[in-house]
Amino acid sequence: MAIKHNQTIVKNHFRKDWQRRVRCHFDQPGKKASRRSARKAKAAAVAPRPIDKLRPVVRCPTVKYNRRVRAGRGFTLAELKAAGIPRLYAPTIGISVDARRQNLSEESLAANVERLKAYTARLILFPKKSNKPKKGDSSKEDLKAVESAVASTGAAFPIVHADKTIKTIKTSELPKPIEGGAYRKLR
C-alpha cells in the first residue's frame, strides 16, 4: 500500500537520497503570476471577442444553497428555441449548449432567454466574404466600431446575484397566535 495524502510519515528511516523523492511547490507564486499574464495575453489576442463562452444562469441545488445563482454548463434546447437560435449554430457564435439540462421553472427559462437575446443584440458577426455579407451579418458601421473597442479580461455577460428573497419582518407584522394552540385548533 502506497503512502498517500498529507499524513505523518511513519517509521521514517530516511536514506536513499530522499530529497529527490519530495515534491515541493516553490514555484506557486510564480505560476500564479504567469497564469495571470497568460490570461491577459489571451484577452489581447482575441481582441474584441470575449474570453469565454456565454453560460446560462442556474440556481444551485439543495436547500442550503438554492438562494444563490451561478453560471451553468450550457443553455437548454428549449431556451435556444425560445430565443430563436438554431442549436447547431449556437456554439459557432460563442454560446454553450447543454442538451441534457431541463428547465424546471418558467422563471429560469425566461431569464436565460432574456440573456440570450441581450447577447445576440450586442453580437457583431463578421461576414466570411467581406464583399458578400449574408442576412445575419452585422452592418459596416458596427464593424468599424469594433476596431476601436478595447477587450476586457472579464466575462462577456457577468451573472448578477439579485437576492430579493430575504426580508425582515417586524414582530408587530406577525400573525396573532391561535387561542389554545395550533394542535388544539387542528383537532
Sine and cosine of phi, psi and omega as CSV:
sin_phi,cos_phi,sin_psi,cos_psi,sin_omega,cos_omega
0.00,0.00,0.80,-0.60,-0.04,-1.00
-0.99,0.13,0.42,-0.91,0.04,-1.00
-0.99,0.16,0.79,-0.62,0.00,-1.00
-0.77,-0.64,0.40,-0.92,0.13,-0.99
0.93,0.36,-0.08,-1.00,-0.16,-0.99
-1.00,-0.05,0.88,0.47,0.01,-1.00
-0.99,-0.16,0.16,-0.99,0.11,-0.99
-0.95,0.31,0.55,-0.83,-0.01,-1.00
-1.00,0.04,0.91,-0.42,-0.06,-1.00
-1.00,0.05,0.55,-0.84,0.04,-1.00
0.75,0.67,0.84,0.55,-0.16,-0.99
-0.99,0.12,1.00,0.04,0.08,-1.00
-1.00,-0.08,0.99,0.16,-0.10,-1.00
-0.99,0.16,0.81,-0.59,0.25,-0.97
-0.54,-0.84,-0.66,-0.75,0.17,-0.99
0.69,0.73,0.69,0.73,0.10,-0.99
0.76,0.65,0.87,0.49,-0.09,-1.00
-0.93,0.36,-0.33,0.94,0.00,-1.00
-0.90,0.44,-0.46,0.89,0.04,-1.00
-0.96,0.29,-0.39,0.92,-0.10,-1.00
-0.99,-0.10,0.17,0.99,-0.01,-1.00
-0.96,-0.28,0.74,-0.67,0.01,-1.00
-0.99,-0.11,0.85,-0.53,0.01,-1.00
-0.91,-0.41,0.49,-0.87,-0.01,-1.00
-0.87,-0.50,0.83,0.55,0.01,-1.00
-0.96,0.29,-0.27,0.96,-0.03,-1.00
-1.00,-0.03,0.19,0.98,-0.08,-1.00
-0.87,0.50,-0.78,0.63,0.02,-1.00
-0.91,0.41,-0.54,0.84,0.04,-1.00
-0.92,0.39,-0.65,0.76,0.03,-1.00
-0.92,0.40,-0.59,0.81,0.03,-1.00
-0.88,0.47,-0.70,0.72,0.00,-1.00
-0.91,0.41,-0.64,0.77,-0.03,-1.00
-0.94,0.33,-0.55,0.84,0.08,-1.00
-0.90,0.43,-0.66,0.75,-0.01,-1.00
-0.90,0.43,-0.68,0.73,0.01,-1.00
-0.93,0.38,-0.54,0.84,0.05,-1.00
-0.92,0.39,-0.62,0.79,0.06,-1.00
-0.89,0.46,-0.67,0.74,0.02,-1.00
-0.91,0.40,-0.63,0.78,0.01,-1.00
-0.91,0.42,-0.64,0.77,0.03,-1.00
-0.91,0.41,-0.66,0.75,0.02,-1.00
-0.88,0.48,-0.63,0.77,0.02,-1.00
-0.94,0.33,-0.56,0.83,-0.04,-1.00
-0.94,0.34,-0.62,0.78,-0.02,-1.00
-1.00,-0.07,0.24,0.97,0.02,-1.00
0.40,0.92,-0.98,-0.17,-0.11,-0.99
-0.96,0.27,-0.27,0.96,-0.05,-1.00
-0.97,0.22,0.49,-0.87,0.08,-1.00
-0.96,0.29,0.37,-0.93,-0.03,-1.00
-0.94,0.34,-0.72,0.70,-0.12,-0.99
-0.93,-0.38,0.18,-0.98,0.03,-1.00
-0.98,0.21,0.33,-0.94,0.05,-1.00
-0.97,0.25,0.80,-0.60,-0.03,-1.00
-0.91,-0.41,0.47,-0.88,0.00,-1.00
-0.98,0.19,0.27,-0.96,0.11,-0.99
-1.00,-0.02,0.87,-0.50,0.03,-1.00
-0.83,-0.56,0.45,-0.90,0.02,-1.00
-1.00,-0.07,0.67,-0.74,-0.01,-1.00
-0.91,0.41,0.54,-0.84,0.03,-1.00
-0.98,0.22,0.15,-0.99,0.03,-1.00
0.95,0.32,0.42,-0.91,-0.06,-1.00
-0.89,0.45,-0.53,0.85,-0.06,-1.00
-0.90,0.43,-0.65,0.76,-0.15,-0.99
-0.92,-0.39,0.07,1.00,-0.15,-0.99
-0.96,0.30,0.01,1.00,0.15,-0.99
-0.98,0.18,-0.44,0.90,-0.08,-1.00
-0.99,0.13,0.52,-0.86,0.19,-0.98
-0.87,-0.50,0.50,-0.87,-0.02,-1.00
-0.55,-0.84,0.07,-1.00,0.05,-1.00
-0.98,0.22,0.73,-0.69,0.01,-1.00
-1.00,-0.07,-0.12,-0.99,-0.02,-1.00
-0.98,0.22,-0.74,0.67,-0.03,-1.00
-0.23,-0.97,0.26,-0.97,-0.01,-1.00
-0.97,0.24,0.53,-0.85,0.04,-1.00
-0.98,0.22,0.28,-0.96,0.02,-1.00
-0.93,0.38,-0.51,0.86,0.04,-1.00
-0.92,0.38,-0.63,0.78,0.02,-1.00
-0.91,0.41,-0.67,0.74,0.02,-1.00
-0.90,0.43,-0.64,0.77,0.00,-1.00
-0.91,0.42,-0.67,0.74,0.00,-1.00
-0.92,0.40,-0.53,0.85,0.03,-1.00
-0.99,0.12,-0.18,0.98,0.03,-1.00
0.98,0.19,0.54,0.84,0.00,-1.00
-0.91,-0.42,0.83,-0.55,0.05,-1.00
-0.89,0.45,0.60,-0.80,-0.13,-0.99
-0.93,0.38,-0.50,0.87,0.03,-1.00
-0.99,0.11,-0.36,0.93,0.01,-1.00
-0.99,0.14,-0.49,0.87,-0.09,-1.00
-0.84,0.55,-0.74,0.67,-0.01,-1.00
-0.90,0.44,-0.40,0.91,-0.02,-1.00
-0.96,0.28,-0.32,0.95,0.01,-1.00
-0.93,-0.36,0.36,0.93,0.12,-0.99
1.00,0.10,0.44,0.90,0.04,-1.00
-0.93,-0.37,0.83,-0.56,0.01,-1.00
-0.99,0.16,0.63,-0.78,-0.06,-1.00
-0.84,-0.54,0.71,-0.70,0.09,-1.00
-0.80,-0.60,0.97,-0.25,-0.07,-1.00
-0.95,0.31,-0.31,0.95,-0.05,-1.00
-0.99,0.13,-0.45,0.89,-0.09,-1.00
-0.94,0.33,0.60,-0.80,0.03,-1.00
-0.86,-0.51,0.55,-0.83,0.08,-1.00
-1.00,0.10,0.84,-0.54,-0.01,-1.00
-0.99,-0.16,-0.16,0.99,0.02,-1.00
-0.58,-0.82,0.43,-0.90,0.04,-1.00
-0.93,0.37,-0.52,0.85,-0.05,-1.00
-0.91,0.42,-0.70,0.71,0.00,-1.00
-0.92,0.39,-0.62,0.79,0.04,-1.00
-0.88,0.47,-0.74,0.68,-0.03,-1.00
-0.91,0.42,-0.64,0.77,-0.02,-1.00
-0.90,0.43,-0.67,0.74,-0.03,-1.00
-0.97,0.23,-0.51,0.86,0.10,-1.00
-0.91,0.41,-0.66,0.75,0.05,-1.00
-0.89,0.46,-0.64,0.77,0.03,-1.00
-0.90,0.44,-0.68,0.73,0.03,-1.00
-0.91,0.42,-0.66,0.75,-0.01,-1.00
-0.92,0.39,-0.62,0.78,0.05,-1.00
-0.91,0.42,-0.61,0.79,0.01,-1.00
-0.92,0.39,-0.73,0.69,-0.02,-1.00
-0.93,0.36,-0.47,0.88,0.05,-1.00
-0.93,0.37,-0.57,0.82,-0.01,-1.00
-1.00,0.01,-0.14,0.99,-0.09,-1.00
-0.95,0.31,0.69,-0.72,0.07,-1.00
-0.89,-0.45,0.90,-0.43,-0.04,-1.00
-0.98,-0.21,0.83,-0.56,0.05,-1.00
-0.99,0.13,0.70,-0.71,0.04,-1.00
-0.95,0.32,0.54,-0.84,0.03,-1.00
-0.91,0.42,-0.65,0.76,0.09,-1.00
-0.91,-0.41,0.87,-0.50,-0.10,-0.99
-0.91,0.43,-0.49,0.87,0.00,-1.00
-1.00,0.07,-0.20,0.98,0.02,-1.00
-0.79,-0.61,0.97,0.22,0.03,-1.00
-0.95,0.30,0.60,-0.80,0.00,-1.00
-1.00,-0.04,-0.05,-1.00,-0.11,-0.99
-0.89,0.45,-0.71,0.70,-0.09,-1.00
-0.99,0.14,-0.12,0.99,-0.08,-1.00
-0.96,0.29,0.36,-0.93,-0.05,-1.00
-0.99,0.17,0.28,-0.96,-0.01,-1.00
-0.98,0.22,0.21,-0.98,-0.03,-1.00
-0.92,0.39,-0.52,0.85,0.02,-1.00
-0.91,0.43,-0.66,0.75,0.02,-1.00
-0.90,0.43,-0.64,0.76,-0.02,-1.00
-0.92,0.40,-0.57,0.82,0.05,-1.00
-0.95,0.31,-0.54,0.84,0.02,-1.00
-0.93,0.37,-0.47,0.88,-0.01,-1.00
-0.91,0.42,-0.58,0.82,-0.06,-1.00
-0.88,0.47,-0.50,0.87,0.00,-1.00
-1.00,-0.05,-0.04,1.00,-0.04,-1.00
-0.97,0.26,0.48,-0.88,0.02,-1.00
-0.92,-0.40,0.72,-0.70,-0.02,-1.00
-0.99,0.15,0.59,-0.81,0.10,-0.99
-0.91,-0.42,0.42,-0.91,-0.04,-1.00
-0.99,0.12,-0.12,0.99,-0.02,-1.00
-0.98,0.20,0.01,-1.00,0.01,-1.00
-0.95,0.30,0.44,-0.90,-0.01,-1.00
-0.91,0.41,-0.73,0.69,0.03,-1.00
-0.79,-0.61,1.00,-0.03,-0.03,-1.00
-0.92,0.40,0.52,-0.86,0.01,-1.00
-1.00,0.03,0.83,-0.56,-0.03,-1.00
-0.99,-0.14,0.76,-0.65,0.02,-1.00
-1.00,0.06,0.99,-0.15,0.04,-1.00
-0.99,-0.14,1.00,-0.09,-0.06,-1.00
-0.99,-0.14,1.00,-0.07,-0.03,-1.00
-0.97,-0.26,0.12,0.99,-0.13,-0.99
-0.99,0.15,-0.58,0.82,-0.11,-0.99
-1.00,0.04,0.84,-0.54,0.04,-1.00
-0.75,-0.67,0.54,-0.84,0.04,-1.00
-1.00,0.04,0.66,-0.75,0.00,-1.00
-0.88,-0.48,0.76,-0.65,0.06,-1.00
-0.97,0.23,0.42,-0.91,0.00,-1.00
-0.92,0.40,-0.44,0.90,0.03,-1.00
-0.94,0.33,-0.41,0.91,-0.01,-1.00
-0.99,0.11,-0.21,0.98,0.00,-1.00
-0.93,0.37,0.54,-0.84,0.02,-1.00
-0.93,0.38,0.46,-0.89,-0.02,-1.00
-0.93,0.36,0.61,-0.79,0.01,-1.00
-0.93,0.38,0.52,-0.85,-0.02,-1.00
-0.96,0.27,0.68,-0.73,-0.03,-1.00
-0.92,0.38,0.79,-0.61,-0.03,-1.00
1.00,0.09,-0.05,1.00,0.03,-1.00
1.00,-0.04,0.37,-0.93,-0.04,-1.00
-0.93,0.38,-0.56,0.83,-0.03,-1.00
-0.90,0.44,-0.68,0.73,0.00,-1.00
-0.92,0.39,-0.61,0.79,0.01,-1.00
-0.90,0.44,-0.64,0.76,-0.01,-1.00
-0.93,0.37,-0.51,0.86,0.01,-1.00
-0.97,0.25,0.00,0.00,0.00,0.00
